[in-house]
């Protein structure tokens, strides 16, 4: 076999994951501002005990859960007991954490002990641990290497202690937003396995031991070292497959490369690979800390559909099929077993259509699936009562979950998104040949957008009003209004009025975007960073930047995106939400990771770089008129072709399978035609 397909297959076989190797995602723990770090294998996850060199905390491997487990490790060297308890300050005289590296396949930490014993003799040890979550069985392995830096031989004993707390099986259908706590009755066991705990170390000598903690049943043969090695190999293969089509970013713009890589890492840690799940991979909304291992339609399709489609390949169709089969008229997400969980969510229909549109662009979409998706979209819309051409989307639990009233009932968003989804369904029908009422879809979309403009716009405020069932209206300056702009609800005058609110001290902070304008006294608050102010859900700032790039507002788009580049320097994967006035995330009660972290890569690919995939398989390119520096994408794989883009010094060039196309900056140019047939 020759041609672009052969080149792609050879690249995948070599493990050249879209130009990236696994080591490209290594993260120096000294830079981390995350409260607790987790690592996952697609089967099991485990948490570090903060401040320790070897301590491991909670472990989740659905259906098994050990939320209160803790593995502690002490050392005895030359008769001296050395604790590894992360005690801060001058009282911390045990093993001292000195740094480490977060990797896609685990976490490495290193520490030091350098003290004289009661007899005045120096005991100096270097300790290095490697935590590897296991694949194929629930649990993790911990490999420990000790080096004697002293000038006399040492007998070293490694002293592990496991405190498990309640350990048990939680049915896959019960894994919702919060990490599950198993019942005390019927609990399964947590087992500590170890080998080589006694070491004889000469001066300068090294020795190692291996531990593993396994939760639940399914014990198999082998050793901790073998289990760890097999899990690392599996992670490398999963990573290569997920990133085989994703391009490498090369840029001279400070902070952009790290932000893009950490965005991709945020997607990778949300992909689970357990055959008991409804799909494999299963795209969890969060999951690394055991919570939100369910898949929201909104997060899955609404934030980074093109980047996710690149990662999933043909499996994106399985994800869509599973969500369509679930009853999303009464649920916001699907649990790992494919059953619905939570309440109805107003954004589900639009999000499914967005993911289907991306699937059609990258891999094609069958007319049968599109017909079922059309039916699902209408059932989801009918779940909410009609208000003329618009829908009443209910109260906060169906919408943004703000803690005060305001953006509720008949709102510009997601009514505008529904019009967008109907237009996309029409476009998909034309591309696939599905027998959908194209003219009717477009006519209804137009009527909805006109109703949003005429019924909800407040020209004096320059903002959309929410309309309540009793007829009264309320102004809530929510970032969701910019999504209505993206969906096409605004005239040029309305767009200018909306964007005038995008300023410092209102929606913009030095470290991101506020979900509610700080100038909105009734609704702005600091307790719910997610949707009520002081920060935002992690996908919001890059999605706003993408909206601005799509409108040709290149400098403003970069101004927005540049405010969140700090995330790439300080998180190995992005958290659920973060503040916009200081470089931090809420400390507790929020999810440690989120699939919407992929939105950063989406903004780079389809905003900053200007890629425009088409549902018929063509690829257009609309380079921005202004860029903050040189930007290259190398090794994008699209419809069996390899594509490289370069934008620098006002020039734009694309290479498709080695053939160069040049582009101007006045509008989109087609760099790849739709495939025949």
Secondary structure, DSSP 4 states (H G I P E B T S, - for coil): --SHHHHHHHHHHHT-BTTB-GGGG-EEGGG---SS-EEE-SS-EEEE-TT-SS-EEEEEETTEEETT-EEEEEEEETTEEE------STT--S-EEEEEEEETTEEEEEEEEEEE-TTS-EEEEEEEEEEEE-SSSSEEEEEEEEEE-SSS-EEEEEEEEEE--S-EE--GGG--SSPP---STT---EEEEEE--EEEE-TT-EEEEEEEEEESS---SS-HHHHHHHHHHHHHHHHHHHHTTSPEEEE-STTHHHHHHHHHHHHHTTEE--TTSSSSSEE-SS-TTSS--SEEHHHHHHS-HHHHHHHHGGGHHHHHHHHHHS-TTS-SEE-TTS-EESS--TTHHHHHHHHHHHHHHHH---HHHHHHHHHHHHHHHHTS-EETTEE---SGGGTT--SSSSS-SB-HHHHHHHHHHHHHHHHHHHHHT----HHHHHHHHHHHHHHHHHHHEETTTTEEEEE-TTS-EEE--BTTHHHHHHTT---HHHHHHHHTT-SBTTTEETTEE-SB-TT-TTT--SS-TTTSSSEEEHHHHHHHHHHHHHTT-HHHHHHHHHTTTHHHHH-SS--SEEESSSS---SSSS-S--GGGGHHHHHIIIIIS-EEE-TTS-EEE---S--SS-EEEEEEEETTEEEEEEEETTEEEEEETTEEEEE-SSS-EEEEPPPP-
